[in-house]
């Protein structure tokens, strides 16, 4: 005899999903399982029906948005949400979301204001630019620049000159040439893959040239027999030709990464000081804040972006502005910056990681975990070839092998995302916050 709906709802394994997914979803899955059971040639065991419901609900729970523990060693993992936010940024979101705010209200005049004014002063101070604007991601920032400057009044396309070796594709199939085409711009490629000279740009200039665009190469490097054009030389050429020069800087570093033992990465302040009319960069990469696209640059150029009707479709809400503002405040000095999780991960000493690993292996003796050296990476398309020395837990599970062990970790609460290499599950501790060690230990114990 098949179990009644209320009996299945009382099953503890099923009841726990009511809080997570809601009673309607749980009842739908119970109803679907019972319907399949009625169509079966033989009446299934009630326990088997409950098992089927639990599997279906667990699958739905995994499909929902949820937090995970990032054990991959990729500090800015695009698939895992990139930069985790500082406590100050989270508090700022809570304060902004808890009630009304001055998002589009001018407290001085008592009239309608603009959300695009809220972080203007903070961004000017952080970047050294005359003005700045926030949109929902860096791709949107590039699209807005292209739509504003590379579309003629009659709607026809104007030309944007880009170095051939900067026509990048990044994660998710995002290709710069496609963005150029969608914006209505006509792409003009210059140089070769390995050699680029200022004269290549000069020869490409013409009456329909709208922009000279410089692009951060993101997730690749070109080495060997190469030549390039310095940013100041490109800006000077644009000034002589009367053509705006803009840059998609991508990563958005506001500090010198050499202080963290990494190679130099050109900062936003440097790009602004070099004279670019506009510089676009991300809020959720090296800046360590929420997903956002920031454009900093000259007052006249930013004013044209503000006047573009497309801006309304690309604007951000109060939560993003609040988190970004709090993150910018933490960049004011090194001590405060260390509270930004990306920089906390980057600056964690190996000795500290080793101590955490030793404590976890002692706690989980039955799993026979090893502590191994591991290479972490910045991620997010930044410094792709630069390994960051780290420490990982190495788990050789006898129950189904490494792939099955990693699957069990992903199915746990919270899910743990690990790497699998040479039949070993590797969990890098640099990308797991120390306060999550307790949860990591519980997840490993449950998966063992």
C-alpha positions in Angstrom: 0.0 0.0 0.0 1.3 3.4 -0.9 2.0 5.9 1.9 -0.4 8.9 2.2 0.8 12.4 1.4 0.7 13.5 5.0 2.8 10.5 6.1 5.5 11.4 3.6 5.4 15.0 4.7 6.0 13.9 8.3 9.1 11.9 7.2 12.1 13.8 8.8 14.2 13.4 5.7 11.5 15.1 3.6 10.2 17.6 6.2 13.5 19.4 6.3 13.1 20.5 2.7 9.9 22.4 3.5 11.9 25.2 5.1 14.3 25.3 2.1 11.9 24.8 -0.8 8.5 25.5 0.6 5.6 23.2 1.2 4.1 23.6 -2.3 7.3 22.3 -4.0 7.6 19.4 -1.5 4.0 18.4 -2.1 4.5 18.5 -5.8 7.4 16.2 -5.6 5.5 13.8 -3.3 2.6 13.9 -5.7 4.8 13.2 -8.7 6.5 10.2 -6.9 3.1 8.7 -5.9 1.8 9.1 -9.5 4.8 7.2 -10.8 4.4 4.6 -8.2 0.7 4.0 -9.2 1.8 3.5 -12.8 4.4 0.9 -11.8 3.7 -2.8 -12.5 4.2 -3.6 -8.8 3.5 -1.4 -5.8 6.9 -0.1 -4.6 7.9 -0.2 -1.0 6.9 2.9 1.0 10.6 3.5 1.9 11.5 3.4 -1.8 8.9 6.1 -2.5 10.3 8.3 0.2 13.8 7.7 -1.1 12.7 8.9 -4.5 11.1 12.0 -3.1 14.3 12.8 -1.1 16.5 12.4 -4.2 14.2 14.7 -6.2 14.1 17.4 -3.5 17.8 17.2 -3.0 18.2 17.8 -6.8 15.9 20.9 -6.6 17.8 22.2 -3.6 21.1 22.0 -5.5 19.5 23.9 -8.4 18.6 26.8 -6.2 21.0 29.6 -5.3 23.1 28.6 -2.3 26.4 29.3 -0.6 29.3 26.9 -1.1 32.8 26.4 0.3 35.4 27.2 -2.4 38.2 24.6 -2.0 39.5 25.1 -5.5 42.4 27.5 -4.8 40.9 30.0 -7.3 40.5 33.1 -5.3 38.2 34.9 -7.7 36.3 31.9 -9.1 33.9 33.1 -11.8 31.6 30.1 -11.4 31.5 30.5 -7.6 30.6 34.2 -7.5 34.0 35.8 -7.8 34.9 38.1 -4.9 33.3 37.3 -1.5 32.3 40.5 0.3 33.8 42.1 3.4 31.6 42.1 6.5 31.4 45.9 6.1 29.9 45.5 2.6 27.4 42.9 3.9 26.3 45.2 6.7 25.9 48.0 4.2 23.7 45.8 2.0 21.5 44.9 5.0 21.2 48.6 6.0 20.3 49.6 2.5 17.8 46.8 2.0 16.1 47.2 5.4 14.2 50.3 4.6 14.1 53.5 2.5 17.3 55.1 1.3 18.4 58.2 -0.7 19.0 56.1 -3.8 17.4 58.7 -6.1 16.6 61.5 -3.6 18.7 64.7 -3.0 18.7 65.3 0.7 19.9 68.9 0.3 17.3 70.1 -2.2 14.5 67.7 -1.1 14.0 66.8 -4.8 14.6 63.8 -7.0 18.3 63.0 -7.3 20.4 60.5 -9.2 21.7 57.1 -8.1 24.7 57.8 -10.4 25.8 60.6 -8.0 26.0 58.4 -4.9 29.6 57.1 -5.3 30.9 59.8 -7.5 33.1 61.4 -4.8 34.3 58.0 -3.5 35.3 56.8 -7.0 37.0 60.1 -7.8 39.1 59.8 -4.6 39.9 56.1 -5.2 40.9 56.5 -8.9 42.1 60.0 -9.3 39.6 60.5 -12.2 37.6 63.7 -12.8 34.3 61.7 -12.7 33.0 58.1 -12.6 29.9 56.0 -13.2 28.7 52.6 -12.0 26.8 50.0 -14.1 26.0 46.4 -13.6 29.3 44.8 -14.9 32.4 45.6 -16.9 30.9 44.2 -20.1 28.0 46.6 -19.7 30.5 49.4 -19.2 32.2 48.6 -22.4 28.9 48.3 -24.2 27.8 51.7 -22.9 31.1 53.3 -24.1 30.8 51.8 -27.5 27.1 52.7 -27.9 27.8 56.3 -26.8 30.8 57.0 -28.9 30.8 54.6 -31.9 27.2 55.1 -33.1 26.7 57.9 -35.5 23.7 60.3 -35.2 22.1 58.6 -38.2 22.5 55.2 -36.4 25.3 54.0 -38.7 28.4 52.3 -37.3 31.6 54.1 -36.7 35.0 52.5 -36.5 36.7 51.3 -33.3 40.4 50.5 -33.6 41.7 47.6 -31.5 44.9 45.6 -31.5 44.5 42.2 -33.0 46.1 40.5 -29.9 43.6 42.2 -27.6 40.4 40.7 -29.2 39.9 38.4 -26.3 37.3 35.7 -25.4 36.7 35.2 -21.7 34.5 32.9 -19.7 31.0 32.1 -20.8 31.8 32.6 -24.5 32.1 36.4 -24.1 34.0 37.7 -27.1 35.0 41.3 -27.6 34.3 41.3 -31.3 30.7 40.2 -30.6 30.2 43.0 -28.2 31.6 45.5 -30.7 29.2 44.1 -33.3 26.2 44.3 -31.0 27.0 47.9 -30.1 26.8 48.9 -33.7 30.5 49.6 -33.9 32.7 48.5 -36.8 35.8 46.7 -35.7 39.2 47.7 -37.2 42.0 45.3 -36.3 45.6 46.5 -36.2 48.9 44.8 -35.8 49.7 41.1 -35.7 49.3 38.6 -32.9 52.8 39.2 -31.6 53.8 42.6 -33.0 52.1 45.9 -32.6 53.4 49.4 -33.4 52.1 52.9 -33.0 52.1 53.3 -36.8 49.6 50.4 -37.1 47.1 52.6 -35.2 48.1 55.8 -37.1 47.5 54.2 -40.5 44.1 52.9 -39.4 42.8 56.3 -38.4 40.2 57.8 -40.7 37.2 60.1 -40.9 34.9 57.4 -39.4 37.2 56.5 -36.5 35.2 56.8 -33.2 37.6 55.4 -30.6 41.0 53.9 -30.0 40.3 51.0 -27.6 42.9 49.3 -25.5 41.9 46.0 -23.8 43.4 44.1 -20.9 44.4 40.6 -22.2 42.7 39.0 -19.2 43.4 35.3 -19.2 46.3 35.0 -21.6 49.8 36.3 -22.1 52.0 36.7 -25.2 55.7 36.2 -24.8 58.8 35.9 -26.9 59.3 37.8 -30.1 56.8 40.6 -29.3 56.4 44.4 -29.5 53.7 46.6 -28.1 52.5 50.2 -27.8 52.8 52.0 -24.5 49.5 53.5 -23.1 50.9 57.0 -23.0 52.0 56.8 -26.7 48.5 55.6 -27.6 46.9 58.4 -25.7 49.2 61.0 -27.3 48.2 59.7 -30.8 44.5 60.0 -29.9 45.0 63.6 -28.7 46.8 64.5 -32.0 44.0 62.9 -34.0 41.2 64.2 -31.9 39.9 60.7 -31.2 38.9 59.5 -27.7 41.1 56.8 -26.2 39.5 54.4 -23.8 40.6 51.2 -22.0 38.8 48.1 -20.8 41.1 47.5 -17.9 39.1 44.5 -16.7 40.5 43.5 -13.3 40.3 46.9 -11.5 43.3 46.8 -9.1 43.4 49.8 -6.8 46.6 48.7 -5.1 50.0 47.5 -6.0 49.9 43.7 -5.9 53.7 43.5 -5.4 53.0 44.1 -1.7 51.4 40.6 -1.8 54.3 39.0 -3.5 52.7 39.1 -7.0 54.0 40.6 -10.2 52.9 44.2 -10.9 49.4 44.7 -12.3 48.6 48.0 -13.8 46.3 49.9 -11.5 43.2 52.0 -12.3 45.1 55.1 -10.9 47.9 54.5 -13.3 45.6 54.2 -16.3 43.7 57.4 -15.3 47.0 59.2 -14.9 48.2 58.1 -18.3 45.4 60.2 -19.8 42.8 57.8 -21.0 39.4 59.5 -21.6 37.6 56.6 -20.0 38.8 53.5 -18.1 36.4 50.6 -17.5 37.0 48.0 -14.8 35.2 45.4 -12.6 34.0 45.8 -9.1 34.1 42.1 -8.3 37.7 41.2 -9.3 40.8 42.8 -7.8 38.7 45.5 -6.2 37.1 42.8 -4.1 33.5 44.2 -4.1 30.1 43.3 -5.6 29.5 42.6 -9.3 29.6 46.0 -11.0 31.2 47.8 -13.9 32.9 51.1 -13.2 33.9 53.7 -15.7 36.3 56.4 -14.5 37.6 59.3 -16.7 37.2 62.8 -18.0 34.2 64.8 -17.0 33.0 65.5 -20.6 33.3 61.8 -21.6 31.4 60.6 -18.4 28.7 63.2 -19.1 28.1 61.7 -22.5 27.7 58.3 -20.9 25.2 59.7 -18.4 23.1 61.2 -21.2 22.8 57.8 -23.0 19.3 56.3 -22.6 20.9 52.9 -22.5 22.2 53.7 -19.1 18.8 53.0 -17.5 19.0 49.4 -18.7 22.5 49.0 -17.2 22.0 50.7 -13.8 22.6 49.1 -10.4 20.4 49.0 -7.3 20.9 50.2 -3.8 22.5 47.0 -2.6 25.3 47.1 -5.1 26.0 50.8 -4.5 26.1 50.2 -0.7 28.4 47.2 -1.0 30.7 49.0 -3.5 30.9 52.1 -1.3 31.8 50.1 1.8 34.5 48.2 -0.2 36.0 51.4 -1.6 36.2 52.7 2.0 38.3 49.7 2.9 40.8 50.4 0.2 42.0 53.6 1.9 44.8 51.9 3.9 46.5 48.5 4.0 45.1 47.6 7.5 41.5 48.1 6.4 42.1 46.5 3.0 43.0 43.2 4.8 39.4 42.9 5.8 38.4 42.5 2.2 38.2 38.7 1.8 40.2 38.6 -1.5 43.1 40.4 0.2 42.8 38.3 3.3 43.1 35.2 1.2 46.0 36.6 -0.8 47.8 37.6 2.4 47.3 34.5 4.4 50.7 33.1 5.5 51.6 29.5 4.6 52.2 28.9 8.3 48.6 29.8 9.1 47.3 27.5 6.4 49.5 24.7 7.6 48.2 25.1 11.2 44.6 25.0 10.0 45.3 21.9 7.9 47.0 20.1 10.8 44.0 20.8 13.0 41.6 19.4 10.4 43.6 16.3 9.8 43.8 15.6 13.6 40.0 16.1 13.9 39.3 13.8 10.9 41.8 11.0 11.6 39.5 8.3 10.1 39.8 9.9 6.7 43.6 9.8 6.7 44.0 13.2 5.1 47.4 14.4 3.9 48.6 18.0 4.0 50.2 18.9 0.6 51.7 22.0 -1.1 49.3 23.3 -3.7 49.2 26.2 -6.3 46.4 28.7 -5.9 45.6 31.3 -8.5 44.0 34.8 -8.4 41.4 33.8 -11.0 38.8 36.1 -12.6 41.1 36.5 -15.7 43.9 38.2 -13.6 47.5 37.0 -13.5 46.6 33.7 -15.2 50.2 32.3 -15.1 51.1 33.3 -11.6 50.9 30.6 -9.0 50.3 31.5 -5.4 51.9 29.0 -3.0 49.2 27.4 -0.8 48.2 24.4 1.3 45.6 21.8 0.5 44.1 18.8 2.2 44.5 15.6 0.1 41.9 13.0 0.5 42.1 9.5 -1.1 38.7 8.1 -0.4 38.3 4.3 -0.8 34.6 4.6 -1.2 34.0 5.0 -4.9 37.2 6.9 -5.7 38.1 10.6 -5.9 35.4 11.6 -8.4 32.7 10.0 -6.2 34.2 11.6 -3.2 34.1 15.1 -4.8 30.4 14.4 -5.8 29.5 13.6 -2.2 31.2 16.8 -1.1 29.2 18.8 -3.6 26.0 17.1 -2.4 26.6 18.0 1.2 25.5 20.9 3.4 27.2 23.2 2.7 28.4 22.0 -0.7 32.2 21.9 -0.9 33.8 22.4 -4.3 37.1 20.7 -4.6 39.6 19.7 -7.3 40.3 16.1 -8.4 43.8 15.2 -9.5 45.5 11.8 -9.8 42.7 10.0 -7.9 42.9 12.5 -5.0 40.4 15.1 -3.8 42.3 18.4 -3.1 40.8 21.1 -0.9 42.8 24.3 -0.9 42.5 26.1 2.4 43.6 29.5 1.0 40.1 30.0 -0.6 38.2 28.8 2.5 37.8 31.3 5.3 39.1 30.2 8.7 35.7 30.6 10.2 34.4 28.0 7.8 36.8 25.3 9.0 34.2 23.8 11.4 31.7 23.5 8.5 34.4 22.1 6.2 35.3 19.4 8.8 31.6 18.5 9.2 31.2 18.2 5.4 34.3 16.0 5.0 33.2 13.8 7.9 29.7 13.4 6.3 31.2 12.6 2.9 33.8 10.1 4.2 
